[in-house]
Structure formats: structure tokens, C-alpha cells
């Protein structure tokens, strides 16, 4: 018999953490995370190249480093209020991701968290966010418009570099610092 890939995963509410690399490079297409989950560790779903959609329940406080990086077919990510940290490179190189809404409970978007999301057109940043860290949206070449909420104090180095389709940026009172190269090569 031919080996059959696991395509659907339901994580029950009794699970509070998904450890490092738990589903690395699995052929998962659908993942259902139930309330009760608090932590998604680094590289938990890295290279799940068939994964298309993920909803992060409001009980999750932290998405670890590279947790969903290189999930090339990931089109839709729903982040719910309650999430506090999106770590470094969490969604790096999710080529098909078109839209992201960062809930108001997130204070900082980690280094390169959405870098190289080449199809990302819409990034909604909500009040509550304080820092857009280094390379957070670097090389998001389809991003056309960004509104920086009044709670943001710092746009870090190279945060939006190589966003070659970026046509409009709205900055508001409250912003204290725009770091070196924040908008490099935004032609």
C-alpha cells in the first residue's frame, strides 16, 4: 500500500503547548487548534508546504520563532485578541499569504515576522502595537498601503524595505522614531 500523508490535524483543548518542530515538514492541509492551547513553539509547523489556513485561538499567548515559516500555500491566518507575542520569523516566506490583521493585544511584531510574504497585500495594524521591529515586513513586494496606528512608537530598521509596491504610508502623531532604512527601496 502507498504511504498516505496526514492532511488534517485537530489539536484538542487538553493540549496547552505544541513543542519545537512537532509537525515540521508535514503535509498538513488543515489544522484545527482548540481553545486551551497557550504556546506554539519555534518551528512547530515550519515547512508545512500544503497548509492553507490557520486560526490561532485567543488562548494562545505566543507564537514562537519560525513557527509557520516556509508554509508556502498558507493563504489565510486568523490571529485572535489575546495573542501577545509574534516571535522572530514566525510567518517568514509564507508566499501565498495575502492578508494579516494584528490584534490589539500584540505590542511588538518580531524581527522579520512577515518578511518575504510576497503575496501580502493587506496588513492591518491595530492600536496597542508599540514596535514594528527590524525587517518585520521586509520584501513584502505586494504590500501597497500601510496605516501605522497611534500606539506605535518605533518603526525599526528595514521594517518595510523592498516593499516595492508600497504606494501609501499613513503615519500619525505619537510615532517617536523611524530607524535607518525603514523604507529602503520602496520605489
C-alpha positions as CSV (number, residue, x, y, z in Angstrom):
1,X,0.0,0.0,0.0
2,X,1.1,3.5,-0.8
3,X,2.0,5.7,2.2
4,X,-0.8,8.2,2.8
5,X,0.0,11.7,4.1
6,X,-1.7,13.1,7.2
7,X,-3.6,16.1,5.8
8,X,-5.9,17.0,8.7
9,X,-5.0,17.7,12.3
10,X,-7.2,18.6,15.3
11,X,-5.4,19.7,18.4
12,X,-7.8,19.1,21.4
13,X,-8.3,21.6,24.2
14,X,-6.3,19.5,26.6
15,X,-3.1,20.4,24.8
16,X,-1.5,23.6,26.2
17,X,1.7,23.7,24.1
18,X,2.9,22.4,20.8
19,X,6.7,21.8,21.1
20,X,9.6,22.7,18.8
21,X,9.4,21.1,15.4
22,X,6.4,18.9,16.4
23,X,4.9,19.0,12.8
24,X,7.9,20.1,10.9
25,X,7.5,19.5,7.2
26,X,4.2,17.5,7.5
27,X,1.8,17.6,4.5
28,X,-0.9,19.0,6.6
29,X,-3.6,20.9,4.7
30,X,-5.9,21.7,7.6
31,X,-5.1,22.4,11.2
32,X,-7.7,23.0,13.9
33,X,-6.4,24.4,17.1
34,X,-8.8,24.4,20.0
35,X,-9.1,26.8,22.9
36,X,-6.8,25.8,25.7
37,X,-3.6,26.0,23.6
38,X,-1.3,28.7,25.1
39,X,2.0,28.3,23.2
40,X,3.2,27.4,19.7
41,X,6.9,26.7,20.0
42,X,9.6,27.6,17.5
43,X,9.4,25.7,14.2
44,X,6.3,23.8,15.3
45,X,4.8,23.9,11.7
46,X,7.8,25.0,9.7
47,X,7.8,23.8,6.0
48,X,4.2,22.5,6.2
49,X,4.0,23.4,2.5
50,X,0.4,22.2,2.0
51,X,-1.1,24.1,4.9
52,X,-3.7,26.6,3.6
53,X,-5.5,28.1,6.6
54,X,-4.8,28.5,10.3
55,X,-6.8,30.1,13.1
56,X,-4.9,30.9,16.3
57,X,-7.3,30.7,19.3
58,X,-7.5,33.6,21.7
59,X,-5.9,31.4,24.5
60,X,-2.5,31.4,22.6
61,X,-0.2,34.0,24.1
62,X,2.9,33.4,22.0
63,X,3.8,32.2,18.5
64,X,7.4,31.0,18.6
65,X,10.3,31.8,16.2
66,X,9.7,30.4,12.7
67,X,6.6,28.6,13.9
68,X,4.9,28.8,10.4
69,X,7.8,29.9,8.2
70,X,8.0,28.4,4.7
71,X,4.4,27.4,4.7
72,X,4.2,28.3,1.0
73,X,0.5,27.6,0.5
74,X,-0.7,29.4,3.6
75,X,-3.4,31.8,2.3
76,X,-5.3,32.7,5.5
77,X,-4.1,33.3,9.0
78,X,-6.6,34.5,11.7
79,X,-4.9,35.9,14.8
80,X,-7.3,36.5,17.7
81,X,-7.2,39.1,20.5
82,X,-5.3,37.6,23.5
83,X,-2.1,36.9,21.4
84,X,0.8,38.9,23.0
85,X,3.9,37.9,21.0
86,X,4.7,37.1,17.4
87,X,8.3,36.0,17.5
88,X,11.1,36.4,15.0
89,X,10.4,35.0,11.5
90,X,7.1,33.4,12.7
91,X,5.5,33.7,9.2
92,X,8.6,34.2,7.1
93,X,8.3,33.2,3.5
94,X,4.6,32.4,3.5
95,X,4.4,33.1,-0.2
96,X,0.7,32.8,-0.6
97,X,-0.4,34.8,2.5
98,X,-2.5,37.8,1.2
99,X,-3.8,39.4,4.3
100,X,-3.0,39.7,8.0
101,X,-4.7,41.6,10.9
102,X,-2.6,42.0,14.0
103,X,-4.8,42.1,17.1
104,X,-4.6,45.0,19.6
105,X,-3.2,42.6,22.3
106,X,0.1,42.3,20.3
107,X,2.6,45.0,21.4
108,X,5.5,44.0,19.2
109,X,5.9,42.2,15.8
110,X,9.1,40.2,15.9
111,X,12.1,40.6,13.7
112,X,11.2,39.5,10.2
113,X,7.9,38.0,11.3
114,X,6.2,38.6,7.9
115,X,9.3,39.0,5.8
116,X,9.2,37.6,2.2
117,X,5.4,37.1,2.3
118,X,5.4,38.0,-1.4
119,X,1.6,38.0,-1.9
120,X,0.8,40.0,1.3
121,X,-1.4,43.0,0.1
122,X,-3.1,44.0,3.3
123,X,-1.5,44.3,6.7
124,X,-3.9,45.7,9.3
125,X,-2.1,47.0,12.4
126,X,-4.3,47.7,15.4
127,X,-4.0,50.2,18.2
128,X,-2.0,48.6,21.0
129,X,1.0,47.8,18.8
130,X,4.1,49.7,20.0
131,X,7.0,48.5,17.9
132,X,7.4,47.3,14.3
133,X,10.7,45.6,14.6
134,X,13.6,45.1,12.3
135,X,12.6,43.7,8.9
136,X,9.1,42.9,10.1
137,X,7.6,43.3,6.6
138,X,10.8,43.2,4.6
139,X,10.3,42.1,0.9
140,X,6.5,42.0,1.1
141,X,6.5,43.1,-2.6
142,X,2.7,43.2,-3.0
143,X,2.0,45.4,0.0
144,X,0.5,48.6,-1.3
145,X,-0.8,50.6,1.7
146,X,0.1,50.7,5.4
147,X,-1.5,52.6,8.3
148,X,0.7,52.9,11.3
149,X,-1.6,53.2,14.5
150,X,-1.0,56.0,17.0
151,X,0.2,53.5,19.6
152,X,3.3,52.7,17.5
153,X,6.4,54.5,18.9
154,X,9.2,52.9,16.8
155,X,9.5,51.7,13.2
156,X,12.7,49.8,13.4
157,X,15.5,49.3,10.8
158,X,14.4,48.0,7.4
159,X,10.9,47.3,8.7
160,X,9.4,47.8,5.2
161,X,12.5,47.5,3.0
162,X,11.9,46.2,-0.5
163,X,8.1,46.6,-0.3
164,X,8.3,47.6,-4.0
165,X,4.6,48.2,-4.5
166,X,4.1,50.3,-1.3
167,X,2.3,53.4,-2.6
168,X,0.9,55.0,0.6
169,X,2.0,55.1,4.2
170,X,0.0,56.8,6.9
171,X,1.9,58.0,10.0
172,X,0.2,59.6,12.9
173,X,1.0,61.6,16.0
174,X,2.7,59.5,18.7
175,X,5.4,58.0,16.5
176,X,8.8,58.8,18.1
177,X,11.3,57.2,15.8
178,X,11.8,55.9,12.2
179,X,15.0,53.9,12.1
180,X,17.6,53.6,9.4
181,X,16.4,52.1,6.1
182,X,12.8,51.6,7.4
183,X,11.5,52.2,3.8
184,X,14.6,51.4,1.7
185,X,13.8,50.5,-1.9
186,X,10.1,51.3,-1.7
187,X,10.2,52.6,-5.2
